[in-house]
Amino acid sequence: MTIHKEGRRIIATTLLIIALCTLVVYGCVGSIWWISLACYALLAILGCFIICFFRKPNRALNLDEGAAIAPADGKIVFIEEVFEQEYLKERRIQVSIFMSIFNVHMNWFPVGGTVEYVKHHNGYFHVAYHPKASEKNEHTTVVVNHQGKKILFRQIAGYIARRIVCYATVGKEIHQCTQAGFIKFGSRVDLLMPLDSKIEIKMGQKVKGGQTVIAKYL
C-alpha cells in the first residue's frame, strides 16, 4: 500500500498543522500531563486517519472484456432501472456504490475503450447514498465506448466530499481497471449498464474496485 498522489499535499499540510498544534499544546498545558496526552492522542488519530484515507492499495486487478468491474470500493445501495437523460437518452440499469469515509477513495475505469463523453456538473452536497444524489449533487459523468457498448459511470460528491478528480478526457483510449480518478472524503459512484446486462451483485453487498464483477454485458 502506498499514498495516492491526490493526498500528498493535503497530508503534508495536515502534518504541518499537527506539528504546530503539538507545540501549542506543549506550551500551554504541557505541565498537565493527562490533558497534553489526550491532545497528543487526538492529533495522532487525526494524522493517521488522513494518511489512511489517501491510501492506494496494491491489489490484483480482475480484467474481463465482457464485464464491468467495480469502479470503487464500497457498498451497493441502489440497483434499479432508470431513464438516463443526460447523454444516452435511454433506459439503463443503475448500480450505485456508496463509499464511506473508511473506504479506499480512488476510482477505476469499469471497462476499457474510448472515452466518448466527459462532463462535470456543479451541484449540492447532500448525503451521497440518497437516490437523487446522482442528479442534484456535484458530479462528473463519463461515457466509455467499448466495442459499440456505451457504459456510463458517475463520480458523485457527498455530504463530506467536496472535490472530484477525474482523469478521463474525450477521445482518450483507456484500459479496464486503470485509475479513473479520486473523490475526497466520502461519496458515491453510479454505473449505468445496458438493460440486457446480467447483474452479478445484490443490494447491500460490499464490493472492491478493480476486482468485483458488477455486470456481464457482452
PyMOL commands that place a pseudoatom at each C-alpha (Angstrom):
pseudoatom trace, name=CA, resn=MET, resi=1, chain=A, elem=C, hetatm=0, pos=[0.000, 0.000, 0.000]
pseudoatom trace, name=CA, resn=THR, resi=2, chain=A, elem=C, hetatm=0, pos=[1.218, 3.484, -0.898]
pseudoatom trace, name=CA, resn=ILE, resi=3, chain=A, elem=C, hetatm=0, pos=[-0.112, 7.050, -0.673]
pseudoatom trace, name=CA, resn=HIS, resi=4, chain=A, elem=C, hetatm=0, pos=[-2.192, 8.294, -3.591]
pseudoatom trace, name=CA, resn=LYS, resi=5, chain=A, elem=C, hetatm=0, pos=[-0.823, 11.369, -5.356]
pseudoatom trace, name=CA, resn=GLU, resi=6, chain=A, elem=C, hetatm=0, pos=[-4.081, 13.268, -4.724]
pseudoatom trace, name=CA, resn=GLY, resi=7, chain=A, elem=C, hetatm=0, pos=[-3.401, 13.171, -0.993]
pseudoatom trace, name=CA, resn=ARG, resi=8, chain=A, elem=C, hetatm=0, pos=[0.218, 14.250, -0.815]
pseudoatom trace, name=CA, resn=ARG, resi=9, chain=A, elem=C, hetatm=0, pos=[-0.405, 17.986, -0.462]
pseudoatom trace, name=CA, resn=ILE, resi=10, chain=A, elem=C, hetatm=0, pos=[-3.283, 17.504, 1.988]
pseudoatom trace, name=CA, resn=ILE, resi=11, chain=A, elem=C, hetatm=0, pos=[-1.225, 15.101, 4.106]
pseudoatom trace, name=CA, resn=ALA, resi=12, chain=A, elem=C, hetatm=0, pos=[1.766, 17.457, 4.149]
pseudoatom trace, name=CA, resn=THR, resi=13, chain=A, elem=C, hetatm=0, pos=[-0.470, 20.381, 5.186]
pseudoatom trace, name=CA, resn=THR, resi=14, chain=A, elem=C, hetatm=0, pos=[-2.202, 18.278, 7.849]
pseudoatom trace, name=CA, resn=LEU, resi=15, chain=A, elem=C, hetatm=0, pos=[1.086, 17.092, 9.343]
pseudoatom trace, name=CA, resn=LEU, resi=16, chain=A, elem=C, hetatm=0, pos=[2.346, 20.683, 9.466]
pseudoatom trace, name=CA, resn=ILE, resi=17, chain=A, elem=C, hetatm=0, pos=[-0.813, 21.798, 11.290]
pseudoatom trace, name=CA, resn=ILE, resi=18, chain=A, elem=C, hetatm=0, pos=[-0.497, 18.849, 13.693]
pseudoatom trace, name=CA, resn=ALA, resi=19, chain=A, elem=C, hetatm=0, pos=[3.116, 19.797, 14.424]
pseudoatom trace, name=CA, resn=LEU, resi=20, chain=A, elem=C, hetatm=0, pos=[2.101, 23.400, 15.173]
pseudoatom trace, name=CA, resn=CYS, resi=21, chain=A, elem=C, hetatm=0, pos=[-0.792, 22.224, 17.361]
pseudoatom trace, name=CA, resn=THR, resi=22, chain=A, elem=C, hetatm=0, pos=[1.593, 19.936, 19.245]
pseudoatom trace, name=CA, resn=LEU, resi=23, chain=A, elem=C, hetatm=0, pos=[3.841, 22.894, 20.016]
pseudoatom trace, name=CA, resn=VAL, resi=24, chain=A, elem=C, hetatm=0, pos=[0.862, 24.938, 21.186]
pseudoatom trace, name=CA, resn=VAL, resi=25, chain=A, elem=C, hetatm=0, pos=[-0.340, 22.112, 23.457]
pseudoatom trace, name=CA, resn=TYR, resi=26, chain=A, elem=C, hetatm=0, pos=[3.154, 21.675, 24.878]
pseudoatom trace, name=CA, resn=GLY, resi=27, chain=A, elem=C, hetatm=0, pos=[3.471, 25.403, 25.564]
pseudoatom trace, name=CA, resn=CYS, resi=28, chain=A, elem=C, hetatm=0, pos=[0.001, 25.840, 27.069]
pseudoatom trace, name=CA, resn=VAL, resi=29, chain=A, elem=C, hetatm=0, pos=[-0.763, 22.660, 29.006]
pseudoatom trace, name=CA, resn=GLY, resi=30, chain=A, elem=C, hetatm=0, pos=[2.484, 20.727, 28.886]
pseudoatom trace, name=CA, resn=SER, resi=31, chain=A, elem=C, hetatm=0, pos=[2.663, 20.639, 32.683]
pseudoatom trace, name=CA, resn=ILE, resi=32, chain=A, elem=C, hetatm=0, pos=[-0.762, 18.963, 32.936]
pseudoatom trace, name=CA, resn=TRP, resi=33, chain=A, elem=C, hetatm=0, pos=[0.232, 15.552, 31.651]
pseudoatom trace, name=CA, resn=TRP, resi=34, chain=A, elem=C, hetatm=0, pos=[-3.218, 13.988, 31.199]
pseudoatom trace, name=CA, resn=ILE, resi=35, chain=A, elem=C, hetatm=0, pos=[-4.563, 16.914, 29.160]
pseudoatom trace, name=CA, resn=SER, resi=36, chain=A, elem=C, hetatm=0, pos=[-1.485, 17.093, 26.963]
pseudoatom trace, name=CA, resn=LEU, resi=37, chain=A, elem=C, hetatm=0, pos=[-1.534, 13.294, 26.490]
pseudoatom trace, name=CA, resn=ALA, resi=38, chain=A, elem=C, hetatm=0, pos=[-5.182, 13.393, 25.396]
pseudoatom trace, name=CA, resn=CYS, resi=39, chain=A, elem=C, hetatm=0, pos=[-4.433, 16.211, 22.936]
pseudoatom trace, name=CA, resn=TYR, resi=40, chain=A, elem=C, hetatm=0, pos=[-1.437, 14.356, 21.501]
pseudoatom trace, name=CA, resn=ALA, resi=41, chain=A, elem=C, hetatm=0, pos=[-3.555, 11.214, 21.076]
pseudoatom trace, name=CA, resn=LEU, resi=42, chain=A, elem=C, hetatm=0, pos=[-6.297, 13.109, 19.214]
pseudoatom trace, name=CA, resn=LEU, resi=43, chain=A, elem=C, hetatm=0, pos=[-3.750, 14.757, 16.924]
pseudoatom trace, name=CA, resn=ALA, resi=44, chain=A, elem=C, hetatm=0, pos=[-2.121, 11.381, 16.229]
pseudoatom trace, name=CA, resn=ILE, resi=45, chain=A, elem=C, hetatm=0, pos=[-5.513, 9.827, 15.389]
pseudoatom trace, name=CA, resn=LEU, resi=46, chain=A, elem=C, hetatm=0, pos=[-6.274, 12.708, 13.019]
pseudoatom trace, name=CA, resn=GLY, resi=47, chain=A, elem=C, hetatm=0, pos=[-2.930, 12.281, 11.282]
pseudoatom trace, name=CA, resn=CYS, resi=48, chain=A, elem=C, hetatm=0, pos=[-3.383, 8.514, 10.898]
pseudoatom trace, name=CA, resn=PHE, resi=49, chain=A, elem=C, hetatm=0, pos=[-6.914, 8.967, 9.567]
pseudoatom trace, name=CA, resn=ILE, resi=50, chain=A, elem=C, hetatm=0, pos=[-5.853, 11.452, 6.876]
pseudoatom trace, name=CA, resn=ILE, resi=51, chain=A, elem=C, hetatm=0, pos=[-2.957, 9.228, 5.799]
pseudoatom trace, name=CA, resn=CYS, resi=52, chain=A, elem=C, hetatm=0, pos=[-5.180, 6.120, 5.674]
pseudoatom trace, name=CA, resn=PHE, resi=53, chain=A, elem=C, hetatm=0, pos=[-7.873, 7.937, 3.726]
pseudoatom trace, name=CA, resn=PHE, resi=54, chain=A, elem=C, hetatm=0, pos=[-5.486, 8.596, 0.842]
pseudoatom trace, name=CA, resn=ARG, resi=55, chain=A, elem=C, hetatm=0, pos=[-4.106, 5.078, 0.763]
pseudoatom trace, name=CA, resn=LYS, resi=56, chain=A, elem=C, hetatm=0, pos=[-3.522, 3.436, -2.606]
pseudoatom trace, name=CA, resn=PRO, resi=57, chain=A, elem=C, hetatm=0, pos=[-3.898, -0.348, -2.299]
pseudoatom trace, name=CA, resn=ASN, resi=58, chain=A, elem=C, hetatm=0, pos=[-1.761, -2.796, -4.212]
pseudoatom trace, name=CA, resn=ARG, resi=59, chain=A, elem=C, hetatm=0, pos=[-4.307, -5.323, -5.419]
pseudoatom trace, name=CA, resn=ALA, resi=60, chain=A, elem=C, hetatm=0, pos=[-4.638, -7.895, -8.183]
pseudoatom trace, name=CA, resn=LEU, resi=61, chain=A, elem=C, hetatm=0, pos=[-6.969, -6.434, -10.819]
pseudoatom trace, name=CA, resn=ASN, resi=62, chain=A, elem=C, hetatm=0, pos=[-9.747, -8.512, -12.376]
pseudoatom trace, name=CA, resn=LEU, resi=63, chain=A, elem=C, hetatm=0, pos=[-9.689, -7.924, -16.141]
pseudoatom trace, name=CA, resn=ASP, resi=64, chain=A, elem=C, hetatm=0, pos=[-12.714, -9.217, -18.066]
pseudoatom trace, name=CA, resn=GLU, resi=65, chain=A, elem=C, hetatm=0, pos=[-13.517, -7.900, -21.567]
pseudoatom trace, name=CA, resn=GLY, resi=66, chain=A, elem=C, hetatm=0, pos=[-17.170, -8.871, -21.253]
pseudoatom trace, name=CA, resn=ALA, resi=67, chain=A, elem=C, hetatm=0, pos=[-17.820, -7.420, -17.818]
pseudoatom trace, name=CA, resn=ALA, resi=68, chain=A, elem=C, hetatm=0, pos=[-17.986, -4.148, -15.956]
pseudoatom trace, name=CA, resn=ILE, resi=69, chain=A, elem=C, hetatm=0, pos=[-15.734, -4.233, -12.889]
pseudoatom trace, name=CA, resn=ALA, resi=70, chain=A, elem=C, hetatm=0, pos=[-16.493, -2.201, -9.753]
pseudoatom trace, name=CA, resn=PRO, resi=71, chain=A, elem=C, hetatm=0, pos=[-15.210, 1.368, -10.237]
pseudoatom trace, name=CA, resn=ALA, resi=72, chain=A, elem=C, hetatm=0, pos=[-14.953, 1.901, -6.474]
pseudoatom trace, name=CA, resn=ASP, resi=73, chain=A, elem=C, hetatm=0, pos=[-14.801, 0.247, -3.072]
pseudoatom trace, name=CA, resn=GLY, resi=74, chain=A, elem=C, hetatm=0, pos=[-17.995, 0.409, -1.045]
pseudoatom trace, name=CA, resn=LYS, resi=75, chain=A, elem=C, hetatm=0, pos=[-21.499, -0.925, -0.527]
pseudoatom trace, name=CA, resn=ILE, resi=76, chain=A, elem=C, hetatm=0, pos=[-24.215, -1.484, -3.137]
pseudoatom trace, name=CA, resn=VAL, resi=77, chain=A, elem=C, hetatm=0, pos=[-27.095, 0.848, -2.183]
pseudoatom trace, name=CA, resn=PHE, resi=78, chain=A, elem=C, hetatm=0, pos=[-29.143, 1.009, -5.388]
pseudoatom trace, name=CA, resn=ILE, resi=79, chain=A, elem=C, hetatm=0, pos=[-29.997, -1.391, -8.238]
pseudoatom trace, name=CA, resn=GLU, resi=80, chain=A, elem=C, hetatm=0, pos=[-32.853, -0.092, -10.363]
pseudoatom trace, name=CA, resn=GLU, resi=81, chain=A, elem=C, hetatm=0, pos=[-33.933, 0.506, -13.944]
pseudoatom trace, name=CA, resn=VAL, resi=82, chain=A, elem=C, hetatm=0, pos=[-33.810, 4.249, -14.660]
pseudoatom trace, name=CA, resn=PHE, resi=83, chain=A, elem=C, hetatm=0, pos=[-34.002, 6.611, -17.621]
pseudoatom trace, name=CA, resn=GLU, resi=84, chain=A, elem=C, hetatm=0, pos=[-30.600, 8.177, -18.307]
pseudoatom trace, name=CA, resn=GLN, resi=85, chain=A, elem=C, hetatm=0, pos=[-31.404, 11.674, -19.563]
pseudoatom trace, name=CA, resn=GLU, resi=86, chain=A, elem=C, hetatm=0, pos=[-28.045, 13.414, -19.684]
pseudoatom trace, name=CA, resn=TYR, resi=87, chain=A, elem=C, hetatm=0, pos=[-26.348, 11.696, -22.617]
pseudoatom trace, name=CA, resn=LEU, resi=88, chain=A, elem=C, hetatm=0, pos=[-27.597, 8.214, -23.519]
pseudoatom trace, name=CA, resn=LYS, resi=89, chain=A, elem=C, hetatm=0, pos=[-31.300, 9.203, -23.504]
pseudoatom trace, name=CA, resn=GLU, resi=90, chain=A, elem=C, hetatm=0, pos=[-32.455, 5.640, -22.831]
pseudoatom trace, name=CA, resn=ARG, resi=91, chain=A, elem=C, hetatm=0, pos=[-33.366, 3.278, -20.025]
pseudoatom trace, name=CA, resn=ARG, resi=92, chain=A, elem=C, hetatm=0, pos=[-30.482, 1.686, -18.155]
pseudoatom trace, name=CA, resn=ILE, resi=93, chain=A, elem=C, hetatm=0, pos=[-29.833, -0.449, -15.084]
pseudoatom trace, name=CA, resn=GLN, resi=94, chain=A, elem=C, hetatm=0, pos=[-28.247, 1.773, -12.467]
pseudoatom trace, name=CA, resn=VAL, resi=95, chain=A, elem=C, hetatm=0, pos=[-25.941, 0.300, -9.844]
pseudoatom trace, name=CA, resn=SER, resi=96, chain=A, elem=C, hetatm=0, pos=[-24.816, 2.681, -7.099]
pseudoatom trace, name=CA, resn=ILE, resi=97, chain=A, elem=C, hetatm=0, pos=[-21.814, 2.140, -4.830]
pseudoatom trace, name=CA, resn=PHE, resi=98, chain=A, elem=C, hetatm=0, pos=[-21.675, 4.194, -1.636]
pseudoatom trace, name=CA, resn=MET, resi=99, chain=A, elem=C, hetatm=0, pos=[-18.179, 4.906, -0.330]
pseudoatom trace, name=CA, resn=SER, resi=100, chain=A, elem=C, hetatm=0, pos=[-17.907, 5.731, 3.369]
pseudoatom trace, name=CA, resn=ILE, resi=101, chain=A, elem=C, hetatm=0, pos=[-15.014, 7.723, 4.800]
pseudoatom trace, name=CA, resn=PHE, resi=102, chain=A, elem=C, hetatm=0, pos=[-13.358, 4.420, 5.708]
pseudoatom trace, name=CA, resn=ASN, resi=103, chain=A, elem=C, hetatm=0, pos=[-13.251, 3.064, 2.141]
pseudoatom trace, name=CA, resn=VAL, resi=104, chain=A, elem=C, hetatm=0, pos=[-10.435, 3.480, -0.380]
pseudoatom trace, name=CA, resn=HIS, resi=105, chain=A, elem=C, hetatm=0, pos=[-11.474, 6.515, -2.429]
pseudoatom trace, name=CA, resn=MET, resi=106, chain=A, elem=C, hetatm=0, pos=[-9.577, 6.104, -5.675]
pseudoatom trace, name=CA, resn=ASN, resi=107, chain=A, elem=C, hetatm=0, pos=[-11.706, 5.108, -8.676]
pseudoatom trace, name=CA, resn=TRP, resi=108, chain=A, elem=C, hetatm=0, pos=[-11.104, 2.662, -11.518]
pseudoatom trace, name=CA, resn=PHE, resi=109, chain=A, elem=C, hetatm=0, pos=[-12.432, 2.547, -15.083]
pseudoatom trace, name=CA, resn=PRO, resi=110, chain=A, elem=C, hetatm=0, pos=[-15.039, -0.254, -15.068]
pseudoatom trace, name=CA, resn=VAL, resi=111, chain=A, elem=C, hetatm=0, pos=[-14.415, -1.074, -18.740]
pseudoatom trace, name=CA, resn=GLY, resi=112, chain=A, elem=C, hetatm=0, pos=[-11.810, -0.341, -21.378]
pseudoatom trace, name=CA, resn=GLY, resi=113, chain=A, elem=C, hetatm=0, pos=[-12.401, 1.518, -24.637]
pseudoatom trace, name=CA, resn=THR, resi=114, chain=A, elem=C, hetatm=0, pos=[-12.636, 5.068, -25.955]
pseudoatom trace, name=CA, resn=VAL, resi=115, chain=A, elem=C, hetatm=0, pos=[-13.820, 7.904, -23.726]
pseudoatom trace, name=CA, resn=GLU, resi=116, chain=A, elem=C, hetatm=0, pos=[-16.765, 9.399, -25.619]
pseudoatom trace, name=CA, resn=TYR, resi=117, chain=A, elem=C, hetatm=0, pos=[-18.141, 11.929, -23.135]
pseudoatom trace, name=CA, resn=VAL, resi=118, chain=A, elem=C, hetatm=0, pos=[-16.935, 13.735, -20.017]
pseudoatom trace, name=CA, resn=LYS, resi=119, chain=A, elem=C, hetatm=0, pos=[-18.764, 16.498, -18.177]
pseudoatom trace, name=CA, resn=HIS, resi=120, chain=A, elem=C, hetatm=0, pos=[-18.520, 17.984, -14.701]
pseudoatom trace, name=CA, resn=HIS, resi=121, chain=A, elem=C, hetatm=0, pos=[-21.713, 19.314, -13.097]
pseudoatom trace, name=CA, resn=ASN, resi=122, chain=A, elem=C, hetatm=0, pos=[-21.788, 21.720, -10.173]
pseudoatom trace, name=CA, resn=GLY, resi=123, chain=A, elem=C, hetatm=0, pos=[-24.438, 20.980, -7.577]
pseudoatom trace, name=CA, resn=TYR, resi=124, chain=A, elem=C, hetatm=0, pos=[-25.303, 20.339, -3.963]
pseudoatom trace, name=CA, resn=PHE, resi=125, chain=A, elem=C, hetatm=0, pos=[-23.510, 18.199, -1.380]
pseudoatom trace, name=CA, resn=HIS, resi=126, chain=A, elem=C, hetatm=0, pos=[-26.385, 16.170, 0.033]
pseudoatom trace, name=CA, resn=VAL, resi=127, chain=A, elem=C, hetatm=0, pos=[-25.901, 12.723, 1.574]
pseudoatom trace, name=CA, resn=ALA, resi=128, chain=A, elem=C, hetatm=0, pos=[-24.465, 10.598, -1.255]
pseudoatom trace, name=CA, resn=TYR, resi=129, chain=A, elem=C, hetatm=0, pos=[-26.488, 7.420, -0.687]
pseudoatom trace, name=CA, resn=HIS, resi=130, chain=A, elem=C, hetatm=0, pos=[-29.784, 9.186, -1.489]
pseudoatom trace, name=CA, resn=PRO, resi=131, chain=A, elem=C, hetatm=0, pos=[-31.070, 8.115, -4.973]
pseudoatom trace, name=CA, resn=LYS, resi=132, chain=A, elem=C, hetatm=0, pos=[-31.454, 11.726, -6.160]
pseudoatom trace, name=CA, resn=ALA, resi=133, chain=A, elem=C, hetatm=0, pos=[-27.806, 12.492, -5.393]
pseudoatom trace, name=CA, resn=SER, resi=134, chain=A, elem=C, hetatm=0, pos=[-26.821, 11.465, -8.932]
pseudoatom trace, name=CA, resn=GLU, resi=135, chain=A, elem=C, hetatm=0, pos=[-28.926, 14.344, -10.303]
pseudoatom trace, name=CA, resn=LYS, resi=136, chain=A, elem=C, hetatm=0, pos=[-28.660, 17.079, -7.675]
pseudoatom trace, name=CA, resn=ASN, resi=137, chain=A, elem=C, hetatm=0, pos=[-25.208, 16.632, -6.153]
pseudoatom trace, name=CA, resn=GLU, resi=138, chain=A, elem=C, hetatm=0, pos=[-21.992, 17.831, -7.742]
pseudoatom trace, name=CA, resn=HIS, resi=139, chain=A, elem=C, hetatm=0, pos=[-20.840, 15.061, -10.080]
pseudoatom trace, name=CA, resn=THR, resi=140, chain=A, elem=C, hetatm=0, pos=[-18.787, 14.091, -13.110]
pseudoatom trace, name=CA, resn=THR, resi=141, chain=A, elem=C, hetatm=0, pos=[-20.253, 11.905, -15.869]
pseudoatom trace, name=CA, resn=VAL, resi=142, chain=A, elem=C, hetatm=0, pos=[-18.054, 9.702, -18.071]
pseudoatom trace, name=CA, resn=VAL, resi=143, chain=A, elem=C, hetatm=0, pos=[-19.127, 7.508, -21.011]
pseudoatom trace, name=CA, resn=VAL, resi=144, chain=A, elem=C, hetatm=0, pos=[-16.796, 4.839, -22.376]
pseudoatom trace, name=CA, resn=ASN, resi=145, chain=A, elem=C, hetatm=0, pos=[-17.475, 3.132, -25.721]
pseudoatom trace, name=CA, resn=HIS, resi=146, chain=A, elem=C, hetatm=0, pos=[-16.346, -0.488, -25.596]
pseudoatom trace, name=CA, resn=GLN, resi=147, chain=A, elem=C, hetatm=0, pos=[-16.934, -2.468, -28.787]
pseudoatom trace, name=CA, resn=GLY, resi=148, chain=A, elem=C, hetatm=0, pos=[-20.062, -0.467, -29.544]
pseudoatom trace, name=CA, resn=LYS, resi=149, chain=A, elem=C, hetatm=0, pos=[-21.435, -0.744, -25.998]
pseudoatom trace, name=CA, resn=LYS, resi=150, chain=A, elem=C, hetatm=0, pos=[-21.625, 2.572, -24.163]
pseudoatom trace, name=CA, resn=ILE, resi=151, chain=A, elem=C, hetatm=0, pos=[-21.010, 2.294, -20.424]
pseudoatom trace, name=CA, resn=LEU, resi=152, chain=A, elem=C, hetatm=0, pos=[-21.722, 5.360, -18.296]
pseudoatom trace, name=CA, resn=PHE, resi=153, chain=A, elem=C, hetatm=0, pos=[-20.469, 5.995, -14.782]
pseudoatom trace, name=CA, resn=ARG, resi=154, chain=A, elem=C, hetatm=0, pos=[-20.678, 8.979, -12.465]
pseudoatom trace, name=CA, resn=GLN, resi=155, chain=A, elem=C, hetatm=0, pos=[-18.470, 10.180, -9.642]
pseudoatom trace, name=CA, resn=ILE, resi=156, chain=A, elem=C, hetatm=0, pos=[-20.764, 11.885, -7.139]
pseudoatom trace, name=CA, resn=ALA, resi=157, chain=A, elem=C, hetatm=0, pos=[-19.742, 14.185, -4.304]
pseudoatom trace, name=CA, resn=GLY, resi=158, chain=A, elem=C, hetatm=0, pos=[-21.388, 13.597, -0.938]
pseudoatom trace, name=CA, resn=TYR, resi=159, chain=A, elem=C, hetatm=0, pos=[-22.092, 15.483, 2.277]
pseudoatom trace, name=CA, resn=ILE, resi=160, chain=A, elem=C, hetatm=0, pos=[-18.432, 15.449, 3.311]
pseudoatom trace, name=CA, resn=ALA, resi=161, chain=A, elem=C, hetatm=0, pos=[-16.812, 15.063, -0.120]
pseudoatom trace, name=CA, resn=ARG, resi=162, chain=A, elem=C, hetatm=0, pos=[-16.091, 18.414, -1.760]
pseudoatom trace, name=CA, resn=ARG, resi=163, chain=A, elem=C, hetatm=0, pos=[-13.684, 17.565, -4.547]
pseudoatom trace, name=CA, resn=ILE, resi=164, chain=A, elem=C, hetatm=0, pos=[-13.969, 15.209, -7.501]
pseudoatom trace, name=CA, resn=VAL, resi=165, chain=A, elem=C, hetatm=0, pos=[-10.863, 14.405, -9.529]
pseudoatom trace, name=CA, resn=CYS, resi=166, chain=A, elem=C, hetatm=0, pos=[-11.459, 12.784, -12.932]
pseudoatom trace, name=CA, resn=TYR, resi=167, chain=A, elem=C, hetatm=0, pos=[-8.672, 11.596, -15.239]
pseudoatom trace, name=CA, resn=ALA, resi=168, chain=A, elem=C, hetatm=0, pos=[-10.895, 10.925, -18.279]
pseudoatom trace, name=CA, resn=THR, resi=169, chain=A, elem=C, hetatm=0, pos=[-10.670, 13.114, -21.392]
pseudoatom trace, name=CA, resn=VAL, resi=170, chain=A, elem=C, hetatm=0, pos=[-12.745, 12.797, -24.557]
pseudoatom trace, name=CA, resn=GLY, resi=171, chain=A, elem=C, hetatm=0, pos=[-11.068, 10.682, -27.233]
pseudoatom trace, name=CA, resn=LYS, resi=172, chain=A, elem=C, hetatm=0, pos=[-8.669, 9.014, -24.813]
pseudoatom trace, name=CA, resn=GLU, resi=173, chain=A, elem=C, hetatm=0, pos=[-8.164, 5.249, -25.103]
pseudoatom trace, name=CA, resn=ILE, resi=174, chain=A, elem=C, hetatm=0, pos=[-8.313, 3.756, -21.625]
pseudoatom trace, name=CA, resn=HIS, resi=175, chain=A, elem=C, hetatm=0, pos=[-7.784, 0.284, -20.225]
pseudoatom trace, name=CA, resn=GLN, resi=176, chain=A, elem=C, hetatm=0, pos=[-10.114, -1.532, -17.853]
pseudoatom trace, name=CA, resn=CYS, resi=177, chain=A, elem=C, hetatm=0, pos=[-9.279, -1.115, -14.153]
pseudoatom trace, name=CA, resn=THR, resi=178, chain=A, elem=C, hetatm=0, pos=[-6.789, 1.715, -14.674]
pseudoatom trace, name=CA, resn=GLN, resi=179, chain=A, elem=C, hetatm=0, pos=[-7.210, 4.782, -12.459]
pseudoatom trace, name=CA, resn=ALA, resi=180, chain=A, elem=C, hetatm=0, pos=[-10.228, 6.912, -13.327]
pseudoatom trace, name=CA, resn=GLY, resi=181, chain=A, elem=C, hetatm=0, pos=[-9.900, 9.483, -10.556]
pseudoatom trace, name=CA, resn=PHE, resi=182, chain=A, elem=C, hetatm=0, pos=[-10.419, 10.178, -6.882]
pseudoatom trace, name=CA, resn=ILE, resi=183, chain=A, elem=C, hetatm=0, pos=[-13.240, 11.549, -4.714]
pseudoatom trace, name=CA, resn=LYS, resi=184, chain=A, elem=C, hetatm=0, pos=[-12.133, 13.185, -1.498]
pseudoatom trace, name=CA, resn=PHE, resi=185, chain=A, elem=C, hetatm=0, pos=[-13.846, 12.398, 1.817]
pseudoatom trace, name=CA, resn=GLY, resi=186, chain=A, elem=C, hetatm=0, pos=[-16.922, 10.210, 1.257]
pseudoatom trace, name=CA, resn=SER, resi=187, chain=A, elem=C, hetatm=0, pos=[-19.043, 9.870, -1.866]
pseudoatom trace, name=CA, resn=ARG, resi=188, chain=A, elem=C, hetatm=0, pos=[-20.770, 7.586, -4.387]
pseudoatom trace, name=CA, resn=VAL, resi=189, chain=A, elem=C, hetatm=0, pos=[-20.194, 6.104, -7.836]
pseudoatom trace, name=CA, resn=ASP, resi=190, chain=A, elem=C, hetatm=0, pos=[-23.049, 5.174, -10.199]
pseudoatom trace, name=CA, resn=LEU, resi=191, chain=A, elem=C, hetatm=0, pos=[-22.664, 2.683, -13.028]
pseudoatom trace, name=CA, resn=LEU, resi=192, chain=A, elem=C, hetatm=0, pos=[-25.345, 2.618, -15.750]
pseudoatom trace, name=CA, resn=MET, resi=193, chain=A, elem=C, hetatm=0, pos=[-25.443, -0.621, -17.730]
pseudoatom trace, name=CA, resn=PRO, resi=194, chain=A, elem=C, hetatm=0, pos=[-27.429, -1.745, -20.810]
pseudoatom trace, name=CA, resn=LEU, resi=195, chain=A, elem=C, hetatm=0, pos=[-30.770, -3.360, -19.960]
pseudoatom trace, name=CA, resn=ASP, resi=196, chain=A, elem=C, hetatm=0, pos=[-29.652, -6.743, -21.276]
pseudoatom trace, name=CA, resn=SER, resi=197, chain=A, elem=C, hetatm=0, pos=[-26.711, -6.862, -18.856]
pseudoatom trace, name=CA, resn=LYS, resi=198, chain=A, elem=C, hetatm=0, pos=[-26.543, -9.670, -16.325]
pseudoatom trace, name=CA, resn=ILE, resi=199, chain=A, elem=C, hetatm=0, pos=[-26.159, -8.076, -12.886]
pseudoatom trace, name=CA, resn=GLU, resi=200, chain=A, elem=C, hetatm=0, pos=[-23.754, -10.079, -10.723]
pseudoatom trace, name=CA, resn=ILE, resi=201, chain=A, elem=C, hetatm=0, pos=[-24.163, -8.271, -7.388]
pseudoatom trace, name=CA, resn=LYS, resi=202, chain=A, elem=C, hetatm=0, pos=[-27.006, -7.671, -4.919]
pseudoatom trace, name=CA, resn=MET, resi=203, chain=A, elem=C, hetatm=0, pos=[-28.221, -4.934, -2.599]
pseudoatom trace, name=CA, resn=GLY, resi=204, chain=A, elem=C, hetatm=0, pos=[-26.078, -4.418, 0.495]
pseudoatom trace, name=CA, resn=GLN, resi=205, chain=A, elem=C, hetatm=0, pos=[-23.115, -6.308, -0.951]
pseudoatom trace, name=CA, resn=LYS, resi=206, chain=A, elem=C, hetatm=0, pos=[-19.652, -4.896, -0.323]
pseudoatom trace, name=CA, resn=VAL, resi=207, chain=A, elem=C, hetatm=0, pos=[-17.525, -4.595, -3.452]
pseudoatom trace, name=CA, resn=LYS, resi=208, chain=A, elem=C, hetatm=0, pos=[-13.894, -3.838, -4.238]
pseudoatom trace, name=CA, resn=GLY, resi=209, chain=A, elem=C, hetatm=0, pos=[-12.821, -1.522, -7.010]
pseudoatom trace, name=CA, resn=GLY, resi=210, chain=A, elem=C, hetatm=0, pos=[-10.884, -3.217, -9.774]
pseudoatom trace, name=CA, resn=GLN, resi=211, chain=A, elem=C, hetatm=0, pos=[-11.912, -6.677, -8.550]
pseudoatom trace, name=CA, resn=THR, resi=212, chain=A, elem=C, hetatm=0, pos=[-15.653, -7.256, -8.123]
pseudoatom trace, name=CA, resn=VAL, resi=213, chain=A, elem=C, hetatm=0, pos=[-17.674, -8.035, -11.267]
pseudoatom trace, name=CA, resn=ILE, resi=214, chain=A, elem=C, hetatm=0, pos=[-20.724, -5.755, -11.308]
pseudoatom trace, name=CA, resn=ALA, resi=215, chain=A, elem=C, hetatm=0, pos=[-22.334, -6.960, -14.542]
pseudoatom trace, name=CA, resn=LYS, resi=216, chain=A, elem=C, hetatm=0, pos=[-21.759, -9.029, -17.667]
pseudoatom trace, name=CA, resn=TYR, resi=217, chain=A, elem=C, hetatm=0, pos=[-22.722, -7.199, -20.854]
pseudoatom trace, name=CA, resn=LEU, resi=218, chain=A, elem=C, hetatm=0, pos=[-21.012, -8.991, -23.782]
for i in range(1, 218): cmd.bond("trace and resi %d" % i, "trace and resi %d" % (i + 1))
show_as sticks, trace
zoom trace
